[in-house]
Amino acid sequence: MSWQAHVILAGRKEAKLIAVQQEINSIEGQRCDYVVMDVRNAKAVLEAVQAITAKHGCSTD
């Protein structure tokens, strides 16, 4: 079975989020796409959501 998950990792410390991403990849075998963002940066959050919805053919309107 082949599947791909899109995982959003949001928090304050990007380095810790990247460590979580690497841990998940080691367990799941690179089957996840990631977006890592600092939740205090509203522009980064908006851009991440727009990129994800564009990739999956959804609208942000």
Sequence and secondary structure as in RCSB ss.txt:
>XXXX:A:sequence
MSWQAHVILAGRKEAKLIAVQQEINSIEGQRCDYVVMDVRNAKAVLEAVQAITAKHGCSTD
>XXXX:A:secstr
    EEEEEEES HHHHHHHHHHHHHHHTS EEEEEEETT HHHHHHHHHHHHHHTT    
